[in-house]
Amino acid sequence: MDTHNHGGRGTYDYTRAFVIGIALNITFVAAEAAFGVIAGSLALVADAGHNLSDVLSLGLAWGAAALAARRSTDRRTYGFKRATIYSSLLSAILLLIALGGISWEAIRRLSHPRPVDGNIVVIIALVGVAINTATALLFARGRHDDLNIRGAFLHMAADAGISLGVVITGLAVTVTGWNWLDPLISIAIVIVIAIGTWGLLRESVNLSLDAVPEGINLREIESYLRNLDQVKDIHDLHVWALSTTETAMTVHVVTTSEALDNGVVADIQTYLHEHYGIRHATIQLESDDGSLKTLNCRECN
């Protein structure tokens, strides 16, 4: 029996946030890269490269969100919801590639420091703090409910912190004249971003391999089902992500009574939705003598 609660948690249209965020950041990337070359600052160029990867990530997240909103078809019965998972995974991979390039150049410059104009670095980085903070706030409301949106938020929030680090670098170089601080801070930036990206990468890989989404305890669900009245056993329990916001579950429930009907199963589905956010629950009832209980579509929610 397949019970689907399509009311679920409401979704928010982030189209405006994506348009504003991409426009602001692509303009800033061009300016930051140009002034980074003028100032001779690898920290600025590194931050520009990171921001460019974030623009690409915002574009991916936007495209995935648009695909996920499309209706299902006879061929794609779940629609394109899974695109949000692959978007998060690709976003993390792109970021790690960018970090590798930045690390290589920073290590090379440690042995051959170049003059840096600290004043330009400070001014441009301060602009970056403002733009990245504003962009992150556009995605703040959805960061707890959607891995795809959380990826966008984390990228921009990290950028704000990194730009602040570049400001500190510019001030330090201006005061001390130690040009080697610029590549050193660039390496520190890479480490901070890599640590923040690891969680996104790990969860994206897990979801793409149909792992149980984080925040859902499979053993708790199993215990709940086994302790229901008239339930003798359960088997073939599976929980996986349809997208970064929707979770599905299937299970076979062995009953000792005909009392477990559509109403009881609907109560189970409601419990799963309210406690674990599972919106698509397919529950097959089996009697302990091996027969199956099926309900026609008019009996389903």
N, C-alpha and C positions, 0 to 999 in steps of 0.2 A: 504494500500500500504506500502510495507516494503522497506525502502531505507537504504542501508548499505555502509558506507564509510570504506573500508578496508585499505586504505592507512594509515590514522591516524598518530599518533605520533609514531616515530620509537622506537623500543625496543632495549635495550642493554643487551648483554649476560654477566651476572654477575658470571658465573661459576668460572672463575679464581679468582675473588675477594672472593667468598665463600670458595674456597679451601685454599687460603692463610690465610684468616681470621680465619678459623676453626683450621688450623694447628698451627698457632702462638698462639692462645688463649688457646687451650687445653694443649699445652706445658707449657704455663705460669701458668695456673690454678694449674697444678701438683706441679710446683716449688713454687708458692705462698702459697699454702696450707701447704706444708712441712716446709717452712721457717716460716710460721705463727705459727705453733706448736712449732718449735724450739725457736722462739723469745717470745712465750707466748702472741702473739698479736691477740686479737679478731678482730681488724680492718683489719688485713691481711687475717685472715680466712674468715671474712665476705665478703671481697672483692673477695676472691677466690670463695666463694659460688655464689656470684653474677655473676662473670665471667663464672662460669660453666653453670648457667642458660642462659647466653648470647651465649655460644657455642651451647647449645640446640636450642636456638632461631635462630641462624644462620643456623643450620641444617634444622630446620623447614621451614625457609624462602627459603632456597635453594631448598628443596624438593617441596615446593609449586610453586616456579617459574618454575621448571622443568615440573610439572604437567600442569601448565597453558599453557605451550608451546605445549602441545600435541594436535593433531587434534580432532575435534569433531567426534562423532560416531552417528549411528542411534538411540542409546539409550540415549547417553549424547550429545544432540544437541548443547549445549554450551561448550562442552569439560569439562575440569577440572579447568576452570578459577577461580571459586569460592574458590578453595583451598587456594589462596593467602589471602582471607579474614579470613578464619578459622585459617590460620597460624598466622596471626597478633593477633587474639583473644587469641589463645592458648599461644602465646609468652608472652602476657601481664599477663595472669593468672599464668603461671609458675614463672614469675618474682615476682608477689605479694606473692606467696607461699614461695619463697626463702626469701623475706623480712620479712615474719612473723617469720620464724625460726631464722633469724639474730636478730630480735628485742627481742625475748624471751631470747636468750643467753646474749645479751647486758644488758638487765634489771637485769638479775641474777648476772652478773659480776659487776654491779654498786655497789651492796652491799658487794661484796667480790672481790675487785680488785686484780689482779695478776701481778707479776713483768713482765715488758716488755723490751726487748732489742731494744731500739730505733734505733740503728745504722742499724741493719738488716732490720727493718721496712722501713727505709728511702731508702735503696739501692733497695730492692725488689719493693717498690712502684714506684720508679723512672723508673724502667724497665717497670712496668705496664703502666705508663703514655705514654712512647714511643710506646709500642705495641698497646695499645688501640687507640691512636691517628692515627697511621698508618692504622689500620684496619678501623676506621671510614672514613678516606679519600678514601678508596676503594669504599665506597658506597655514597660518597658525591654528585655525579652527578645525582643520581636518587631519592634523598630524597624529592624533591618537587612534583614528578609525580607519585610515587608508594608508597602506604601505607606499603606494605610488605617490600620494600627496606628502607623506612623511619624508620620502626621499627628496622631494623638491624643497621642503622646509629645512631639512638638515643641511642640504647643500648651501642654501642661502644663509642660514644661521652660522654655519662654519665659516663662510666667506666673510661675514661681518667680524667674527673673532680674528680671522687671519689678517684682515685689513687693519684691525687695531694693532696686531703684532707688527705689521709693516710700519705703522705710524711710530711705534716705539723704536723700531730699527732706525728709521730716518733721524729721529731725535738723538739716538745714541751715536750714530755716525757723525752727525753735526757737532756734537759735544766733544767726542773723543778723537775723531779722525780715523778710527779703526775701520777701514773699508772691508776687512774680512768678516765683520759682523753681518754684512748683507747676505753672503752665501750661507753663513752659519744659521741665521734666522730662517733662511729658505728651507734648509734641511729640517729645522724644528717644525716649520709649517707643514712639511710633507708628512712628518711623523704624526702630528695631531690629526691631519685629515685622514690618514690611513687608518688610525685607530677608530675614528668616527665612521668610516666607510665599512669597516669589517662587519659590523652588525647588520647593516643594510645588505651587504653581499651574502652573508650567511643565511639570513631569512629569505632572501630572494631565491637563492639556490634551493633551499628546503621546499619552498612553495612550488617551484618549478618541477620538483621531483615528487610532488603530491604528499609531502610530509604533513603531519598534523600541524595546523597553524599555531603560532605562539599564543599563549593565553588560554589554550584549550587543553584540559587534562583528560586524556582518554580513559585513564583508570577511574576517574570520578564518574564519567558518563557510564562506564561499564557497571560500576557499583550501583549507581542509581537505577539502571534498568533491571539488574538482577534482583534488587530488593523490592521491586513492584509486586503487588499482590497478584497471584495467579501466574507469575512468570517462573518457569522451571529452569530455563537456560537461555543464553544468547550466544550467537556466533556470527562470524563474518562482519564484525564491526569495523567500519572504515570512515575516517573523517579526512577531508582534504579541501583545499581552497579552489573555488571556481575563479576567483579574482582576488585582488587585494582587499576587497570589502565583503565578499560573500563566501560562505562556507557551506559545504554539502556533507551529508552523512548517509550511510546505508547500514542496515543491521537486520539480522534475522532474529526474531524473538519467539522462543518456544513456550507455549502457554499450556496450562493445565485446565483451562476453562474457556467456554465460549463467551465469558463475560468481557473479555478484551475485544471490544468492538471499535468502530470508527471514533466514537466519542472519547474513549480512553486513549487511543492513539493520538488524537488531536491534542489532548492534555499533555502527552509526552512531548509532542512537537513544540507546544507552547513553552514548556519548561526548557527545552533545549535552546529555543530562540532567546528566551529571556536571560538565561544563565550563561550561554556560550556563544550567542550570536549566530547560531546555525539556522539559516533560513530555508534550506532545502533538505528535508529529512525523509528518506525512503525507508519505511519500516515494513518488513515482511513478517506476517504472523504465521506461525506453524503450531499445530496442535501436537501434544506429546505422543500421539499415535502416528505421527509422520505426515498427516494430511495438511494441506495449506488452506488458509482462509483468505479469500479475495473479496474485494469490494468493487463494484462498478463505479464509473466516473461520477454518477449522480450522487454517490455517497461521500465523495472526496471533497475536501475544502477547496 
